[in-house]
């Protein structure tokens, strides 16, 4: 019952983040507990070397891990030039307020009062990109090149910076920090930096965002399954208690 309650919490979190940009659904993974040997293996035919296997009774299940499913979410067009989606492998790099580097696939960027490209939470996008105050018609190419027009009419777009991506040997090992951010861990491995649309890195799509990969129908089905398993577990406990009470009354 505790295992199914945990599974329900994971499912509920998935459903609550169905509209969170670039959210990756989680799946609870369980393992069985130690088994109690009720009867040891016995030899039933010595001459033919035939044995009776031991009799074991399981003692339930427990949570082994909560795995993140890093499948690609659908691309949603927004029409906003500073919205950027990653098609393929890779994470944006951002510098948090304490100076540490975090990673995200949420490309909802904006320009700060200092003229730097930042996330919606105000974290600087790395490597730092400074946007001139008179910049207009800012665009981001699929390879991460950020261009803008400056000066009077008729001027050509100029490159003002380039977005780099980071990829990990085991991206499922990243630690979730909230705010759509992840942190490097020993399980994820060290980040490999590169330009978008090269050497296995995904490409960027400007004017779009990656949607959550949560499927509502699947999560609702999993929720019903968890509820039924919880009810059956509860019924099993009640039946076991009733059997114990009958046995106790017989012994009296």
N, C-alpha and C positions, 0 to 999 in steps of 0.2 A: 504493500500500500504506500509506503514511503517512496519507493522507486517510481510508482505511477504518479504520485504527487509532484515529484521533481520533474518528471516528463511533462506534466501539465504546465508547470511553470515555464519550461523551455518553449512549449508551444504557444503559451500566452505572450511571451516576449516576442516571438516571431510575428504573431498577429498584430501586436501593438506597433511594430516597426514596418508594417506593410508599405507605408508611404515614406519611410526614411530613405534618403538618397544613398544609393550604393550599399545598403544594408545586406549582409549575408546571413542567410538563415542558419540556425543551429539545430543540431540533432543530438538527443541524449542517447548515449551508448551504455549498455548495462552488461554486467557479467554475473555468473552464478557464484554463490558463496561456497565455503568448504562443505564437503559431504561427510555425513556420519555413517560409519560402517556398522550396519546392524548384524551382519553375518559375514564372517571371513570366508575366503575361498576354501573349498573342500574337495578332496579327491574322491570321486565316485566310482572310478574304475582304475585301480592301480595298474593292472596288466596293460591296458591300452592307453594309460597315461591321460585319462579324461578327468577333467576337473569341473566343478561347479563354480561359476564366478561369484565373487563377493557381492553382497547386497548392500547398496548405499542409498541413503535418503538425503535429498538436498535440503538446504536450510535457507533458501530464498535467493534474493538478488540484491545487487547494490549498484550504485552509479559508478561507472568506470571513467567516463569522460563526457564532455559536451563538445562535439565536433562542429566546426564551422564549415559549411558547404560553400566553397568559393566559386560557384558557377557564375557565368556572366549574366547580369541583369539586363533587361530590355533597355534600349536607348530611347529616351523621351525628349522630343524637341521642345526647346524653350524659346528660341529666337534671341536669347540674350548673349552677346558676344563673349562675356566673361564666364559663362557657364561652359565647363569642359568635361566631357565624358571620356573614359578610357575604354577602348575596344581591344580586349586582349589582356595580357599580363602586365602588371606594374602598379605602383602606388605613387601618388604625389608625396613629396617631402615637405614638411612644415616645421618651423621652429616654434616651440611653445614659449610661454612667458618665462619659464625657469631656465631657458637655454637649451633644453634637451630637444632632440629631433624625434618627431613622430611621423606616422605614415597614414595616408587616407586615400580613398578612391572618390571622395566627395569633391567634385570640382566646382562648387558654388563659390566662385571667387569675387572679390570686389577690390576697390582701390582705397587704401587708408588715407587719413588726413596728411600723412607724410609722403604720399605718392608711391607707396609700395603695394605690390600685389599680395593680398592676404585672404584668408578663409573667412567664412561668415562669423567665426569666433574671434577674428582678429589676429590669427597666427600667420606669420610671414611664410610665403611660399618660397621654397628653396630650389635653385640658388636665387638670391634676392633679385627681384626685378623692379626697377624704379621707373615709374611712368611719368614723363614730363607733364607739367601742369597744363600746358597748352595742347596736350595730345588729344586727338580725336580719331574716330574710326579705328579703334583698337581691334585687332584680330589675332587669333592664335591658329597656327597651321597644324596639320596632323602630325608634323614632326616636332612640334613644341616651340616653333619660332614665334615670338610675340612682336608684332609690328604695329605702328601707329603713324598717323599723319600729324605733323607739327608745322607751325608757321601758317602762311597764308594759303589761299586757294591755289590748287594746281600743283602743290608739292607732292612728291612721291613718298609712299610709305617707307619708313625706316625701321630697321630692327632695333628693338630696345631691350631685348633679353631672350632667353631660351629656357623652357621648362624641361627639367630632367625627371626621369622616372627611376624608381628603385624596385627591384624584384628580389625574391628570396628563394633559397633552395626548398624551403618548406613554409609556404605562406600561411598554412593552417596553424603553425606554431606561434604566430604573432599574438601578443597580449592585447586584448581589447581594453581601451582606456575610457570609452565613452566619447561623446562629441564626434562620433564617426572616426575616431583616431585609433591607431594601433602602435604598439611599441615592439622593438626588436627584443628577442629572447634567445637564449642558447639553443632552444628547440627550433627556432625559425632559421637560424644561421645568419651570417653577416649579409647586409644588403649589397647587391650588385647594381651599380649606377650605369645609366645609359640614356641615349636619346630615344624618344618615341619612334615607333615604326622602324626599328633596327635591331638586329641580333636577338630576336625573340621578344622584344618589348612590344606592347600594344601601341596602337596609334590613337591620336587624340581626335575628338570631334567637337568642334566649337559650336556653341549655340545649342547644346544638348546636355543632358545629365543621365547618369546611369540609375535606373530604378532599382528598387529592392528585388531580390530574386525569390521572395516569399510567394508561394502559390496558396491563395486562400482556401481553395477547395481541398488541397492536400492537407493543410493544417487543420481544417475542420474535421476531416476524416480521422486524422491522428488524434484529435481531441476526443472524438466519440469513442475511439478504441481505448484511449487511456481511461476514460470514465467507466467503460464497461469492465475493464480489467480491475479497476479500483473497487467497483461494486462486487465483483466475483471474489476478490481477496477479502473484502469485508465479510462476505457470506461464508467463506471458508473458515475464517477465525471464529465466527459465531457457531458454526457447526462443530468445530473442534472443541469449543468450550462446552457445548451441550453434551458431546460425547464424554468429555471428562467428568461432567456432573453425573451422568448416568453411571459411569464406572465407579465413581465415589459412592453413590447411593447403593450400588450392588455390594461393595465391600463392607458397608455398614450392616 
